[in-house]
Amino acid sequence: MTSSSGNTTVGTSPLPHQSELDSVTRAPRRLMATIAPANLSISLIWGAVPSILLALQVQQSFGDDAKVAILALVSTFGAFAAMIAQPIAGALSDRTRSRFGKRAPWIVLGALCGGLSLVGMAFASNIVFLIIAWVMVQISYNFAQGPLSAIMPDRVPRTFRGTFAAILGLGGMFGSLGGQILASSFSKNIPAAYLLLGGFAVIVLTLFVVLNPDRSSKDAVVEPFVMRSFAHTFWVSPVKHPDFFWAFTSRLLTYTGYFVVVGYKLYILQDYIGLGKDAIALIPIVGLVSLAGLLLSTIAAGKLSDHLGRRKVFVLVSGIVVAIALFIPLVLPTLTGMLLLAGLAGFGFGCFQAVDAALISEVLPSDRSYAKDLGVVNMAVTLPQILAPAFAGLIVLTFGYALLFPIGALIGVLGALAVIPVKSVK
């Protein structure tokens, strides 16, 4: 990782330079133990709302004939809000001066505003109100997630980042899949699900910042905010920061390929597999099968990656495995085919999740702007999950369901191949 300035100051004492941080041999245990629940609390929302609760709310409010088009419309507005929110949140967090540190105020404020926005979604009575509420949910939780993502480069030594990334990934995927299971359980009471998700996030994220207090940033020396420079952060230059560019591209394509199919599973089960109203009851089963595959690979891959000192090979293997999995329903358009997809794709994606965050943390352009840079790169995580219903809907409306699977597989393979040009990470 390149640094533009040596040490970064926080409070009255400087953070250690990267070389000093790397020399630390003791893992931050409390941080390691609490980051998974923190990430899970936000990922529950991304797992439950876009692909299940919002899809059901649209279907129940506007009917089967209009559901694909309206879900695509609402999801598109939410995706653009997410794209803008995280880098802005990261830039503000990097420059925040408070006795609670740079990250904590935004994590808690984002959780509170997000909870209120979910309540607004529960009472949205038309398309306009639903779009506004969903956009506010996106902005709020991205303002929490952006600073939260900066915790690893802020506080975790490089030698522990593979393990930390695996724990982080487990929290994310448990949340994503658990959110789908929770959403299916609340299919007949969507407002209650929104209240539960919002309240849980507030409690867990508040506990996280209390249990892991940051050093005061009241006296921090920060760079002045320049709008032109900030606007340039939305463009990841392949010339100036090639490793960062390719890691970002790999993450964006891998997540898109996976979620364009997996994130659209409700409508796939209903219409392509032909289960109709019975599909919602099968979401928990599909989710549990996916979770089993994910656990097998994530736990092993994170530690193995640290032991071998390698990241890229795991990304390549995961892309191939996920691509193979996404072709299964095309050949076997049955519930069995979807279960096989879930297990194998979960295994492949778990391998990717276990090392991707560690790889990203090792190619960040500057140690002065962790949250802003991670806010940019986290667009490659949130956008595919939020935009998947819109992208998948466009494919279905234009070509039908069958093309979802090869398109998803192709995008995923391109994502795996995109990591090859990264030179600073093995």
Secondary structure, DSSP 8 states (H G I E B T S, - for coil): ---SSS--EETTEE---HHHHHT--S--HHHHHHHHHHHHHHHHHHHHIIIIIHHHHHHHHH-TTTHHHHHHHHHHHHHHHHHHHHHHHHHHHHT---TT-SSHHHHHHHHHHHHHHHHHHHT--SHHHHHHHHHHHHHHHHHHHHHHHTHHHHH--GGGHHHHHHHHHHHHHHHHHHHHHHHHHTTT-HHHHHHHHHHHHHHHHHHHHHHS-----TT-------HHHHHHTTS--TTTSHHHHHHHHHHHHHHHHHHHHHTTHHHIIIIIS--GGGHHHHHHHHHHHHHHHHHHHHHHHHHHHHHHT--HHHHHHHHHHHHHHHHHHHH--SHHHHHHHHHHHHHHHHHHHHHHHHHHHTS-S-TT-HHHHHHHHTHHHHHHHHHHHHHHHHHHHHH-GGGHHHHHHHHHHHHHHTTTT--S--
